[in-house]
Amino acid sequence: MKRKLTINIGKLFGILLYVLAVNQRRLVLRNLRFCYAEWSDDQIKKLARRVFKNFGITFVEVCQSAFMSWDSLASRYRVIGEETLITALKANKGILIVTGHLGNWEVAQHYMHNFEKPFSVVATRMKQAWANRLLDHLRSRFGNTVIDKKGGLPNIMQALRRGETVALLIDQSRRKQGIEVTFFGHEATATPAAALLAMRCKSTVLPMFCVRDPDGQLTIHVKPPLETIRTGDLRSDLQTNTQIMMNAVEEMVREYPDQWFWTLKPWKVAYPHLYWDWEERRRKRKARKKRQAASPKTNSAVTPR
């Protein structure tokens, strides 16, 4: 499928999502108004539509990648700053790639197939088993390894200490595991895992992002290595280094605001009122699961006549 057709189909799919996915649309609009308070409502809605269009394009590109050869896939993107990555690989020490849900992060991982060093992707498992099998196939079809984010810290550390490269999305964190940072001028939470790994394994930290150019071509940006701060105060160093990494993400999001996954909720701990409806639905789901879990026990206690 030609690039122009891919873009058009993706935009159409994104527009349909914007119209039909009411809860997600409201969430995106709410986050955008929170971060761009000085913008008019018309500006916010225009950006929200572009966000959904870009998500639609990304979805179509990811589906296409399942049937594309390596050469065809490699022709879809260009790389800026590749010499930085090559220099880091020649150092023969672990490389921690930090990135975010920006542009087409799924297709970008296949770029590492150019190099003969092991490469792993850290991923959050989905609830649906079929979805995990599909995503694992997409991510590993050219030799990459997928590490489950839950309980995966020992495996990631081992890979880095072997001198391998590991990619980690850092703009999403669990409520209890997040560390306080500033993101878009507001208090937010982010995962400290990347900072902890960089400090423990003394790895090179490279910010890398894959964004879509106006003509639809994907461009992978390899940024200069981030310096890891070590003062001896673990908690303070974790916060400082996590902030440094999140600053790199924010810089790219500000440059390409329509390509970030604005359904994320990094501000939910400090500003729970932004997501009161999502929290209400979450509480209802938990209560329903508890009732379902208790139901078999109740039934088993009843002796059939």
C-alpha positions as CSV (number, residue, x, y, z in Angstrom):
1,M,0.0,0.0,0.0
2,K,1.4,3.4,-1.0
3,R,2.2,5.9,1.7
4,K,-0.5,8.4,0.6
5,L,-3.2,5.7,0.7
6,T,-2.0,4.6,4.2
7,I,-2.2,8.2,5.5
8,N,-5.7,8.7,4.0
9,I,-7.1,5.4,5.4
10,G,-5.5,6.2,8.8
11,K,-7.0,9.6,8.9
12,L,-10.4,8.3,8.1
13,F,-10.1,5.7,10.9
14,G,-9.0,8.4,13.3
15,I,-11.9,10.6,12.5
16,L,-14.3,7.7,13.1
17,L,-12.6,7.2,16.5
18,Y,-13.0,10.8,17.3
19,V,-16.7,10.6,16.6
20,L,-17.4,7.2,18.2
21,A,-15.0,6.9,21.1
22,V,-16.7,9.5,23.3
23,N,-14.9,8.8,26.5
24,Q,-11.5,8.9,24.9
25,R,-12.3,12.1,23.0
26,R,-13.4,13.8,26.3
27,L,-10.2,12.6,27.9
28,V,-8.0,14.0,25.1
29,L,-9.8,17.3,25.2
30,R,-9.5,17.5,29.0
31,N,-5.8,16.9,28.9
32,L,-5.2,19.4,26.1
33,R,-7.2,22.1,27.9
34,F,-5.2,21.4,31.0
35,C,-1.8,21.7,29.3
36,Y,-2.7,24.5,26.8
37,A,-4.9,26.6,29.1
38,E,-4.1,29.7,27.0
39,W,-5.5,28.2,23.8
40,S,-9.0,28.9,22.5
41,D,-11.6,26.0,22.5
42,D,-11.4,26.0,18.7
43,Q,-7.6,25.5,18.8
44,I,-8.0,22.7,21.3
45,K,-10.6,20.8,19.2
46,K,-8.5,21.1,16.0
47,L,-5.5,19.7,17.8
48,A,-7.6,16.9,19.3
49,R,-8.8,15.9,15.8
50,R,-5.2,15.8,14.6
51,V,-4.3,13.6,17.6
52,F,-7.0,11.1,16.6
53,K,-5.9,11.2,12.9
54,N,-2.3,10.5,13.8
55,F,-3.4,7.6,16.1
56,G,-5.4,6.2,13.2
57,I,-2.4,6.4,10.9
58,T,-0.2,4.8,13.4
59,F,-2.7,1.9,13.9
60,V,-2.8,1.3,10.1
61,E,1.0,1.4,9.9
62,V,1.4,-1.1,12.7
63,C,-1.1,-3.5,11.0
64,Q,0.8,-3.1,7.7
65,S,4.1,-3.9,9.4
66,A,2.9,-7.4,10.2
67,F,3.0,-8.3,6.5
68,M,6.0,-6.2,5.3
69,S,9.5,-7.5,4.6
70,W,12.4,-5.9,6.5
71,D,13.5,-3.9,3.4
72,S,10.0,-2.5,2.8
73,L,9.7,-1.6,6.4
74,A,13.1,0.1,6.5
75,S,12.2,2.2,3.5
76,R,9.4,3.8,5.5
77,Y,11.7,5.9,7.7
78,R,14.8,7.9,7.9
79,V,17.2,8.4,10.8
80,I,18.6,11.7,12.3
81,G,21.5,11.3,14.7
82,E,22.4,7.7,13.8
83,E,26.1,8.4,14.5
84,T,25.2,8.9,18.2
85,L,23.7,5.4,18.4
86,I,26.6,3.9,16.5
87,T,29.1,5.5,18.9
88,A,27.2,4.2,21.9
89,L,27.1,0.7,20.5
90,K,30.9,0.7,19.9
91,A,31.4,1.4,23.6
92,N,30.3,-2.1,24.3
93,K,28.2,-1.2,27.4
94,G,24.5,-1.4,28.0
95,I,22.3,1.2,26.2
96,L,19.0,2.2,27.7
97,I,16.7,3.8,25.1
98,V,14.1,6.0,26.7
99,T,11.1,7.1,24.7
100,G,7.4,7.8,24.9
101,H,4.1,7.1,23.3
102,L,4.9,9.5,20.4
103,G,4.5,9.1,16.7
104,N,4.9,5.4,15.7
105,W,6.9,3.9,18.6
106,E,5.9,0.3,17.6
107,V,7.4,0.4,14.1
108,A,10.5,2.3,15.3
109,Q,11.8,-0.7,17.3
110,H,12.5,-2.6,14.1
111,Y,15.2,-0.1,13.2
112,M,17.5,-1.9,15.7
113,H,17.5,-4.8,13.3
114,N,20.2,-2.9,11.4
115,F,22.7,-3.7,14.1
116,E,24.0,-7.1,15.2
117,K,23.5,-6.5,18.9
118,P,20.7,-8.0,21.0
119,F,17.8,-5.6,21.5
120,S,14.9,-5.9,23.9
121,V,11.6,-4.0,24.2
122,V,9.9,-3.6,27.6
123,A,6.1,-3.9,27.2
124,T,3.1,-3.9,29.5
125,R,1.0,-7.0,29.1
126,M,-2.6,-6.5,28.0
127,K,-5.5,-8.3,29.5
128,Q,-6.4,-10.2,26.3
129,A,-4.2,-13.1,25.6
130,W,-4.7,-12.9,21.8
131,A,-3.6,-9.3,21.9
132,N,-0.4,-10.2,23.7
133,R,0.4,-12.9,21.2
134,L,-0.2,-10.6,18.3
135,L,1.9,-7.8,19.7
136,D,4.7,-10.2,20.7
137,H,4.8,-11.4,17.1
138,L,4.9,-7.9,15.7
139,R,7.6,-6.8,18.1
140,S,9.8,-9.9,17.7
141,R,9.4,-10.9,14.1
142,F,12.8,-9.5,13.2
143,G,14.7,-10.9,16.2
144,N,13.8,-8.5,19.0
145,T,13.1,-9.8,22.5
146,V,10.0,-8.7,24.5
147,I,10.4,-8.3,28.3
148,D,7.3,-8.1,30.4
149,K,7.3,-4.9,32.3
150,K,5.7,-6.5,35.4
151,G,8.5,-8.2,37.3
152,G,10.9,-7.6,34.4
153,L,13.5,-5.5,36.3
154,P,15.9,-8.4,36.9
155,N,15.8,-9.4,33.2
156,I,16.3,-5.8,32.1
157,M,19.3,-5.4,34.4
158,Q,20.9,-8.6,33.2
159,A,20.5,-7.5,29.5
160,L,22.1,-4.1,30.2
161,R,25.0,-5.7,32.1
162,R,25.6,-8.0,29.2
163,G,26.0,-4.9,27.1
164,E,22.7,-5.2,25.3
165,T,20.2,-2.5,24.3
166,V,16.8,-2.1,26.0
167,A,14.0,0.3,25.1
168,L,11.6,1.6,27.7
169,L,8.5,3.8,27.5
170,I,8.8,6.2,30.4
171,D,5.7,8.5,30.1
172,Q,3.3,6.0,31.7
173,S,3.5,4.8,35.3
174,R,1.4,2.9,37.8
175,R,-0.2,4.9,40.6
176,K,1.9,3.3,43.4
177,Q,5.2,3.1,41.5
178,G,5.4,6.6,40.1
179,I,7.8,9.3,41.2
180,E,6.9,13.0,41.2
181,V,8.1,15.0,38.3
182,T,7.0,18.2,36.4
183,F,5.4,17.6,33.0
184,F,4.0,20.4,30.9
185,G,4.3,22.7,33.9
186,H,2.2,20.6,36.2
187,E,3.0,18.0,38.9
188,A,2.9,14.5,37.4
189,T,4.1,11.0,38.0
190,A,6.5,9.0,35.9
191,T,8.2,5.6,36.3
192,P,11.5,5.7,38.0
193,A,12.6,2.4,36.5
194,A,14.7,4.0,33.8
195,A,16.6,6.1,36.2
196,L,17.1,3.2,38.6
197,L,18.4,1.0,35.7
198,A,20.7,3.7,34.4
199,M,22.2,4.2,37.9
200,R,22.5,0.5,38.8
201,C,23.9,-0.7,35.5
202,K,25.8,2.5,34.5
203,S,24.2,2.3,31.1
204,T,24.3,4.9,28.4
205,V,20.9,6.7,28.3
206,L,19.7,7.6,24.8
207,P,16.4,9.4,24.1
208,M,15.0,8.1,20.8
209,F,11.7,9.1,19.2
210,C,9.9,8.2,15.9
211,V,7.7,10.9,14.6
212,R,5.8,11.4,11.3
213,D,6.8,14.2,8.9
214,P,4.2,16.3,7.1
215,D,4.6,14.1,4.0
216,G,3.9,11.0,6.0
217,Q,7.4,9.7,6.2
218,L,8.6,8.5,9.6
219,T,11.8,10.0,11.1
220,I,13.7,8.4,14.0
221,H,15.4,11.0,16.1
222,V,18.4,9.8,18.1
223,K,19.2,12.5,20.7
224,P,22.5,13.0,22.5
225,P,23.1,10.8,25.6
226,L,21.6,12.0,28.9
227,E,24.0,12.5,31.8
228,T,23.0,10.5,34.9
229,I,23.3,12.4,38.2
230,R,24.8,10.4,41.1
231,T,25.1,12.2,44.5
232,G,24.7,9.3,46.8
233,D,21.1,10.2,47.8
234,L,19.2,7.5,46.0
235,R,15.7,9.0,46.4
236,S,16.9,12.5,45.3
237,D,18.9,11.0,42.4
238,L,15.9,9.0,41.2
239,Q,13.8,12.1,41.1
240,T,16.4,14.2,39.4
241,N,17.3,11.6,36.7
242,T,13.6,10.8,36.1
243,Q,12.9,14.5,35.6
244,I,15.8,14.8,33.1
245,M,14.4,11.9,31.1
246,M,10.9,13.3,31.2
247,N,12.2,16.7,30.0
248,A,13.5,15.0,26.9
249,V,10.0,13.5,26.3
250,E,8.3,16.8,26.9
251,E,10.6,18.6,24.5
252,M,9.5,16.2,21.7
253,V,5.8,16.3,22.6
254,R,5.8,20.1,22.5
255,E,7.4,19.9,19.0
256,Y,4.9,17.3,17.9
257,P,1.8,17.7,20.1
258,D,-0.6,16.0,17.7
259,Q,1.5,12.8,17.8
260,W,1.5,12.1,21.5
261,F,-0.9,9.6,23.1
262,W,-3.0,12.2,25.0
263,T,-5.2,9.5,26.5
264,L,-2.4,8.9,29.1
265,K,-3.0,10.3,32.6
266,P,0.4,11.3,34.1
267,W,-1.3,14.0,36.2
268,K,-4.0,11.7,37.8
269,V,-2.3,11.6,41.3
270,A,-1.9,15.3,41.7
271,Y,-5.1,16.3,39.9
272,P,-7.6,13.5,40.4
273,H,-10.5,15.8,39.6
274,L,-9.4,15.7,35.9
275,Y,-10.3,12.1,35.7
276,W,-13.2,11.7,38.2
277,D,-15.3,9.8,35.6
278,W,-12.5,7.4,34.8
279,E,-11.9,6.8,38.5
280,E,-15.6,6.1,39.1
281,R,-15.7,3.6,36.3
282,R,-12.5,2.0,37.7
283,R,-14.1,1.6,41.1
284,K,-17.2,0.1,39.6
285,R,-15.1,-2.4,37.6
286,K,-13.3,-3.4,40.8
287,A,-16.5,-3.9,42.7
288,R,-18.0,-6.0,39.9
289,K,-14.9,-8.2,39.8
290,K,-15.1,-8.7,43.6
291,R,-18.8,-9.7,43.2
292,Q,-17.9,-12.1,40.4
293,A,-15.1,-13.6,42.4
294,A,-17.3,-14.1,45.4
295,S,-20.2,-15.6,43.4
296,P,-18.8,-19.1,42.8
297,K,-18.0,-19.4,46.5
298,T,-21.5,-18.5,47.4
299,N,-23.0,-20.9,44.9
300,S,-20.7,-23.8,46.0
301,A,-21.9,-23.4,49.5
302,V,-25.5,-24.2,48.4
303,T,-26.3,-27.9,48.5
304,P,-28.3,-28.9,45.4
305,R,-31.6,-30.7,46.2
